[in-house]
């Protein structure tokens, strides 16, 4: 029998907080891997958080491939916070779907609307706007001295997210990716009414970088197959022929401590990366939390 | 930050030097090398690399496999970090002569990228000799990469 988040992890919180969180934590199941491996086919995947006791990005991809949406690394200091976030995403998906930028990406656990303090949100309608966007994000990050040492990782992530949104996510009315095989040198212009938003949120301890497209074209199965392929070998070979290199999402994941992918089919996809402002080594080596949630 | 990519080629006697500047991305065009000479590539001013830039580089390397030897100088962090994750970025006719290693300070939030030289600070198959680096307040700075990964290309 599977246990709730409260059953397993209540001691992570003080008595006061525990009491307040209990109603929520009791409604969500938790599966510890490998401890609870025999239960993996018996739980409700939509209401279960998977906690990896020996986390690796490859293991996370395997778990997500079995239909789970939230895969957490138990060993991290922010594990309690990520448990709460995962519970909120499971129990209150409307708060996720209805907000411009989801509350937890803005470091606000209230779920009552995101605070935009210390944040920047920019929009683009054509791919040639990338350098201007990167410049503005750079100016934003300059306000945070602790983010200075991380800027190489953050820019790499922002660049890949922006490019993915324009060249992989954009779709026509027949739901085909129109730009997937277009050379990246082409300036892709979105149709009227479509736009790509990028955002960054920074405080004393963390940085979140993200991108929102207005297509919602991400296909969970294909995405995970691709991720499985790029992480199956120690080294990834760039794809030949037209289109991208097929390395972008690996670069996003490798650089980040947390990856958040949410797709409202046909409406929008949000991809975000979290960083902890403790230097590049810390971020690249830390076991990663990985969320992949799709809504119809 | 968003410097447009450019290349500058100079030849002095039998040594050709190609300098790469800016962002190695979809705007990057690398010239075909016609001769079978030794090439030195200066990377100090390479500011960023994206996945498409890596693809451009790997294609260029394949197209120029006839080049006898390619020496890479002053490789920045944004380039070196991909040596151990991307197949075809560093090939058998290439030698890294020098590369940057980032250090960070918890006390001042400073970052310093220190240049290491082949023959002095590292060699193929030997342990990298890391310098002691101090921030502007005299605190010892910490290596900001995982050595076994970042220096993995020297094994």
HADDOCK unambig.tbl for C-alpha pairs under 7 A between the chains (distance, minus, plus):
assign (segid A and resid 131 and name CA) (segid B and resid 2 and name CA) 5.18 0.50 0.50
assign (segid A and resid 134 and name CA) (segid B and resid 2 and name CA) 6.54 0.50 0.50
assign (segid A and resid 135 and name CA) (segid B and resid 1 and name CA) 5.96 0.50 0.50
assign (segid A and resid 135 and name CA) (segid B and resid 2 and name CA) 6.06 0.50 0.50
assign (segid A and resid 138 and name CA) (segid B and resid 1 and name CA) 6.99 0.50 0.50
assign (segid A and resid 145 and name CA) (segid B and resid 109 and name CA) 6.22 0.50 0.50
assign (segid A and resid 146 and name CA) (segid B and resid 109 and name CA) 5.40 0.50 0.50
assign (segid A and resid 149 and name CA) (segid B and resid 110 and name CA) 6.99 0.50 0.50
assign (segid A and resid 149 and name CA) (segid B and resid 111 and name CA) 5.53 0.50 0.50
assign (segid A and resid 152 and name CA) (segid B and resid 78 and name CA) 6.76 0.50 0.50
assign (segid A and resid 156 and name CA) (segid B and resid 50 and name CA) 6.24 0.50 0.50
assign (segid A and resid 159 and name CA) (segid B and resid 50 and name CA) 6.94 0.50 0.50
assign (segid A and resid 160 and name CA) (segid B and resid 50 and name CA) 6.94 0.50 0.50
assign (segid A and resid 184 and name CA) (segid B and resid 26 and name CA) 5.70 0.50 0.50
assign (segid A and resid 185 and name CA) (segid B and resid 26 and name CA) 5.40 0.50 0.50
assign (segid A and resid 185 and name CA) (segid B and resid 27 and name CA) 6.37 0.50 0.50
assign (segid A and resid 234 and name CA) (segid B and resid 85 and name CA) 6.37 0.50 0.50
assign (segid A and resid 235 and name CA) (segid B and resid 84 and name CA) 6.59 0.50 0.50
assign (segid A and resid 235 and name CA) (segid B and resid 85 and name CA) 4.33 0.50 0.50
assign (segid A and resid 235 and name CA) (segid B and resid 86 and name CA) 4.92 0.50 0.50
assign (segid A and resid 235 and name CA) (segid B and resid 87 and name CA) 5.40 0.50 0.50
assign (segid A and resid 236 and name CA) (segid B and resid 85 and name CA) 6.04 0.50 0.50
assign (segid A and resid 236 and name CA) (segid B and resid 86 and name CA) 4.83 0.50 0.50
assign (segid A and resid 236 and name CA) (segid B and resid 87 and name CA) 5.55 0.50 0.50
assign (segid A and resid 237 and name CA) (segid B and resid 86 and name CA) 5.83 0.50 0.50
assign (segid A and resid 237 and name CA) (segid B and resid 87 and name CA) 4.81 0.50 0.50
assign (segid A and resid 237 and name CA) (segid B and resid 88 and name CA) 6.88 0.50 0.50
assign (segid A and resid 238 and name CA) (segid B and resid 55 and name CA) 5.67 0.50 0.50
assign (segid A and resid 244 and name CA) (segid B and resid 52 and name CA) 5.89 0.50 0.50
assign (segid A and resid 245 and name CA) (segid B and resid 51 and name CA) 5.83 0.50 0.50
assign (segid A and resid 245 and name CA) (segid B and resid 52 and name CA) 5.45 0.50 0.50
assign (segid A and resid 245 and name CA) (segid B and resid 55 and name CA) 5.54 0.50 0.50
assign (segid A and resid 247 and name CA) (segid B and resid 51 and name CA) 5.56 0.50 0.50
assign (segid A and resid 248 and name CA) (segid B and resid 51 and name CA) 5.40 0.50 0.50
assign (segid A and resid 279 and name CA) (segid B and resid 104 and name CA) 6.86 0.50 0.50
assign (segid A and resid 279 and name CA) (segid B and resid 144 and name CA) 6.39 0.50 0.50
assign (segid A and resid 280 and name CA) (segid B and resid 144 and name CA) 5.90 0.50 0.50
assign (segid A and resid 280 and name CA) (segid B and resid 145 and name CA) 6.69 0.50 0.50
assign (segid A and resid 281 and name CA) (segid B and resid 144 and name CA) 4.98 0.50 0.50
assign (segid A and resid 281 and name CA) (segid B and resid 145 and name CA) 4.57 0.50 0.50
assign (segid A and resid 281 and name CA) (segid B and resid 146 and name CA) 5.97 0.50 0.50
